[in-house]
Amino acid sequence: MSISIGSLTLKSRVYVPPMAGVTDLVYRDMVRQVDPNCLLSTEMVSSRALMHQPKTRIMDLSENEHPIGIQIFGHEPDVMAQAAQMAEARGADFVDINMGCPVPKITKGKDGCALMREPELAQEIIRSICSAVNIPVTVKFRLGWDDTTRNAVEFGIMVEAAGASAVTVHGRTRQQLYSGKADWTWIAKVKKALSIPVFGNGDVFEPEDAIRLLEASGCDGVAVARGSLGNPWLIPRITKYIETGILDDPPEEMEKLVLAFKHALGLIRYKGIRVGTNESRRHLVHYTKGIQGAAPFRARLTQIKSAGEALEILAELAEQAGGPSGKAFFLLNVEKCYLEYCEHPGEGYGNAKHSLHSPVDLSAITPVAIQ
């Protein structure tokens, strides 16, 4: 079963939607290393901020990570339309409008999920953007503001009528934030009312969860957000399970540790030592979850100040989890990472011919400390 979003035909029913502070270029690189076809999106970017910083690196895209969208947020129709045009110019395959973010600093104005309380304004925004760009427009929203005002069905009908080509529905209200359980039955109500593709979102942490969501909601696809943190392998495992009914095993522990270090190294290379190291900490913690005896190592990883410190800690964890052979495997592949990311390719003792391949040439990107 293929999904078409306007003129865009997808090869996968799995979508990694925007996550603030997570789905940057480096994170998406990690995803692409294990899954070439899932739908991706950038972090959300403020339409108003784009008027002052049109070259923001939040919209950095790699030529090899398509299909990918850029998500924008705001509440001024004309400004949102201009932001959408900027996203199109940067190479986005679609523009996603955030009408679901529950965070107070976003909703205290009229942005994010606050727009579900002003459907007429939301409609004007969608129409303005659809008329301003030549690529598909999608919208992400929630079940409603709270349990007394669940208007997802009516809101979804409006979104489709305004010109959107697909929607992603998170099965929680704004009041819930990310607590409690996602209500997939309400996602089903939205799907039943719409003719455009619907991606269901919420509480997908295992391939079996994705199947249950699809069966319960009848959705066209599944959006996998927090479940992919430190676990990008979940995405191809879901795809294979959907397409063939075959459930692949989770990744080996050493494989997780290698990609964990590669992620940290990529962030440091892309964002500079201070910012890259700080942002890598939580990713490293996620990658080590599920590894027996990793708790004290996670505590140390939250304090790292360099790639070298991360390497030392992960190597110790590799030895504890896999013995001397596990540590040797980890260090061999780490050397390959250095071959790939270092400023002077060819340094080290690894075999470059068999080094791990990255679809994003991070070594060619000038490090920038993003404030």
C-alpha positions in Angstrom: 0.0 0.0 0.0 1.5 3.3 -1.1 0.6 6.7 0.3 0.3 9.8 -1.8 0.6 13.3 -0.3 -0.4 15.5 -3.1 2.1 14.9 -5.9 4.5 13.1 -3.4 4.3 9.3 -3.5 5.8 7.6 -0.5 7.6 4.3 -0.3 7.0 3.8 3.4 4.0 4.1 5.8 6.3 5.2 8.6 6.8 8.9 9.4 9.3 10.4 11.8 7.5 13.7 12.7 9.1 16.9 14.0 10.5 16.8 17.5 11.9 20.0 18.9 15.5 19.7 19.8 15.7 16.2 18.3 15.1 15.9 14.6 18.0 18.0 13.4 20.2 17.1 10.4 22.4 14.8 12.4 19.5 12.8 14.0 18.0 12.4 10.6 21.3 11.1 9.3 21.2 8.4 11.9 17.7 7.5 10.8 18.7 7.4 7.2 21.5 5.0 7.9 19.1 2.4 8.9 16.0 3.3 6.8 16.2 4.9 3.4 12.5 5.4 2.7 10.6 6.7 5.8 9.1 10.2 5.7 11.1 12.7 7.7 10.6 16.3 8.9 12.8 18.9 10.5 12.3 20.4 13.9 9.6 23.1 14.0 10.8 26.6 13.1 9.1 29.9 14.0 7.7 31.7 10.9 8.2 35.0 12.6 11.9 34.2 13.4 12.4 33.3 9.8 11.7 36.9 8.8 14.8 37.9 10.7 16.9 34.7 10.2 16.0 33.3 6.8 19.1 31.2 6.7 18.6 29.4 10.0 20.3 26.0 10.1 17.1 24.4 11.4 16.2 24.2 7.8 19.4 22.6 6.7 18.6 19.7 4.4 20.8 17.0 2.9 20.3 16.1 -0.7 20.1 12.4 0.3 17.5 12.5 3.0 14.4 13.0 0.9 11.4 12.6 1.3 11.5 15.3 3.9 9.4 18.3 5.0 10.0 21.4 7.0 7.6 22.2 9.8 6.7 25.8 10.6 4.6 27.4 13.3 3.0 30.7 13.9 -0.4 32.4 13.7 0.0 35.2 11.1 -1.3 34.0 7.7 0.9 36.2 5.6 4.0 35.5 7.6 3.3 31.8 7.6 2.9 31.9 3.8 6.3 33.6 3.4 7.9 31.0 5.7 6.4 28.2 3.6 7.9 29.7 0.5 11.3 29.8 2.3 10.9 26.1 3.2 10.1 25.3 -0.5 13.2 27.3 -1.6 15.4 25.3 0.8 14.3 22.1 -0.9 11.5 20.7 1.3 9.2 18.1 -0.4 6.3 19.3 1.7 5.5 22.0 4.3 4.0 20.8 7.7 2.1 23.3 9.8 2.3 22.8 13.6 -1.1 23.0 15.1 -0.4 20.5 17.9 2.5 21.7 20.0 1.2 21.7 23.6 4.2 23.6 25.3 3.0 26.7 27.1 5.7 29.0 25.6 4.2 28.1 22.2 0.5 28.1 23.1 0.5 31.2 25.2 0.0 33.2 22.0 -2.0 31.7 19.2 0.6 29.2 18.0 0.7 25.4 18.1 -2.3 23.7 19.6 -3.8 27.1 20.5 -4.9 27.2 16.9 -7.4 24.4 17.6 -9.3 27.0 19.7 -9.4 29.3 16.7 -10.3 27.1 13.7 -11.2 30.1 11.5 -7.7 31.5 11.9 -6.2 28.1 11.3 -8.2 27.8 8.1 -6.9 31.1 6.9 -3.4 30.1 7.6 -3.7 26.8 5.7 -5.3 28.5 2.7 -2.6 31.2 2.6 0.1 28.6 2.7 -1.5 26.4 0.1 -1.8 29.3 -2.3 1.8 30.4 -1.7 3.7 27.1 -2.5 3.7 24.4 -5.2 4.5 21.5 -2.8 2.0 19.6 -0.6 0.9 21.1 2.7 0.3 18.9 5.8 -0.9 19.7 9.3 -0.2 18.1 12.6 -2.8 18.6 15.4 -4.1 16.9 18.6 -7.5 15.7 19.8 -8.4 19.1 21.1 -7.5 21.6 23.8 -8.8 19.4 26.6 -11.3 16.6 27.2 -14.3 19.0 27.2 -13.3 20.4 23.8 -12.3 17.5 21.7 -12.8 19.0 18.2 -10.3 16.9 16.2 -12.9 15.6 13.8 -14.4 19.0 12.9 -10.9 20.5 12.9 -9.7 17.7 10.5 -12.6 18.3 8.1 -11.7 22.0 8.1 -8.1 21.2 7.5 -8.9 19.1 4.4 -11.3 21.6 3.0 -8.7 24.3 3.4 -6.4 22.4 1.1 -4.1 20.2 3.2 -2.9 17.0 1.5 -2.4 15.0 4.7 -2.6 15.2 8.5 -0.9 13.7 11.5 -3.1 13.3 14.6 -1.6 12.9 18.0 -4.0 10.9 20.2 -3.8 13.3 23.2 -5.3 16.7 24.1 -3.2 19.7 24.8 -4.0 19.4 28.5 -2.5 15.9 28.6 0.8 17.1 27.1 2.6 13.7 26.9 1.1 12.0 29.9 -1.5 9.3 30.0 -2.4 7.1 27.1 -3.0 8.1 23.5 -6.6 7.6 22.5 -6.4 5.8 19.2 -10.2 5.5 18.9 -10.4 9.3 18.4 -7.7 9.1 15.7 -10.0 6.5 14.1 -12.9 9.1 14.1 -10.7 11.6 12.3 -9.6 9.0 9.7 -13.2 8.0 9.1 -14.2 11.6 8.4 -11.3 12.5 6.0 -10.3 11.3 2.5 -6.7 12.6 2.7 -4.0 10.4 4.3 -3.9 10.3 8.1 -0.9 9.4 10.1 -1.7 8.2 13.7 0.7 9.4 16.4 1.1 8.4 20.0 2.5 5.5 22.1 4.4 3.6 19.4 7.4 2.1 21.0 7.5 -1.3 19.5 6.5 -2.7 16.0 3.5 -4.4 17.6 2.3 -1.0 18.8 2.4 0.3 15.2 0.3 -2.6 14.0 -2.2 -2.1 16.8 -2.5 1.6 16.1 -3.1 1.0 12.4 -5.7 -1.7 13.1 -7.5 0.4 15.7 -7.5 3.6 13.7 -7.6 2.5 10.1 -4.9 5.1 9.5 -2.8 5.2 6.3 0.5 5.5 8.2 2.0 5.7 11.6 4.1 8.6 13.0 6.9 7.4 15.3 8.3 10.1 17.5 9.6 9.4 21.1 9.9 5.7 20.3 12.7 6.3 17.9 14.9 8.1 20.5 18.1 6.1 20.7 16.3 3.5 18.6 16.1 4.4 14.9 16.0 0.7 14.1 12.4 0.8 15.3 11.5 2.4 12.0 12.7 -0.3 9.5 11.4 -2.9 11.9 7.9 -1.4 11.8 8.1 -1.1 8.0 9.1 -4.8 7.6 6.4 -5.9 10.1 3.7 -4.0 8.2 4.8 -5.2 4.8 5.7 -8.8 5.5 4.5 -9.7 9.0 8.1 -10.6 9.9 9.3 -9.1 13.2 13.1 -8.5 13.1 15.1 -8.7 16.3 16.2 -5.4 18.0 19.7 -4.3 17.2 22.7 -5.9 19.1 24.0 -3.9 22.0 27.4 -3.2 20.3 25.5 -1.9 17.2 23.6 0.5 19.5 26.8 1.7 21.1 28.5 2.3 17.8 25.7 4.4 16.4 25.5 6.2 19.8 29.1 7.4 19.4 28.6 8.2 15.8 25.6 10.4 16.7 27.6 12.2 19.3 30.5 12.7 17.0 28.2 14.0 14.3 26.6 16.6 16.6 30.0 17.8 17.7 31.2 18.1 14.2 28.0 19.9 13.1 27.3 22.2 16.0 30.7 22.7 17.7 32.2 21.1 20.8 30.2 22.9 23.5 26.7 22.7 21.9 27.3 19.4 20.2 28.5 17.7 23.3 25.7 19.1 25.4 23.1 18.0 22.9 24.6 14.6 22.5 24.2 13.7 26.2 20.6 12.9 26.2 20.9 11.0 22.9 23.7 8.8 24.4 21.4 8.1 27.4 18.6 6.9 25.1 20.9 4.6 23.1 22.1 2.9 26.3 18.7 2.1 27.6 18.0 -1.6 27.7 21.6 -2.5 28.1 22.0 -4.4 31.4 24.2 -2.6 33.9 24.2 0.6 32.0 22.7 2.9 34.7 26.0 4.1 36.2 27.4 4.7 32.7 24.3 6.8 31.8 24.9 9.0 34.8 28.5 9.6 33.6 27.3 10.3 30.0 25.2 13.2 31.2 28.4 14.9 32.3 30.6 14.5 29.3 32.4 17.5 27.8 34.0 16.0 24.8 33.8 13.1 22.2 36.8 11.6 23.9 35.0 11.3 27.2 32.0 9.7 25.5 34.3 7.2 23.7 36.0 6.2 27.0 32.6 5.6 28.8 31.0 3.8 25.9 34.1 1.6 25.5 33.9 0.6 29.2 30.2 -0.2 28.7 30.9 -2.2 25.6 33.4 -4.3 27.6 31.0 -4.8 30.4 28.1 -5.8 28.0 30.1 -7.8 25.5 33.4 -8.7 27.0 36.8 -8.1 25.3 35.3 -9.1 21.9 32.5 -6.6 22.4 34.9 -3.8 23.2 37.1 -4.8 20.2 34.1 -4.6 17.9 33.1 -1.2 19.3 36.6 0.3 19.0 37.1 -1.0 15.5 33.9 0.6 14.3 34.6 3.8 16.2 37.8 4.0 14.2 35.7 3.8 11.1 33.6 6.6 12.4 36.7 8.8 12.8 37.7 7.9 9.3 34.3 9.1 8.1 34.1 12.3 10.2 37.6 13.5 10.7 38.9 16.7 9.0 41.6 14.7 7.3 40.1 11.5 5.9 42.6 8.6 5.8 43.9 9.1 9.4 43.7 6.1 11.7 44.0 2.3 11.3 40.5 1.4 10.1 39.7 0.0 6.6 38.1 3.0 4.8 36.7 0.7 2.1 34.4 -1.0 4.7 33.7 2.0 6.9 30.1 2.8 7.9 28.5 5.0 5.2 26.7 8.2 6.0 24.3 9.9 3.5 25.2 13.3 4.9 28.8 14.5 4.5 29.1 16.1 7.9 32.8 16.5 7.5 32.1 19.1 4.8 30.0 21.2 7.1 31.6 24.0 9.0 31.0 23.5 12.8 28.7 26.1 14.2 27.8 26.7 17.8 24.0 27.2 17.8 22.9 29.3 20.7 
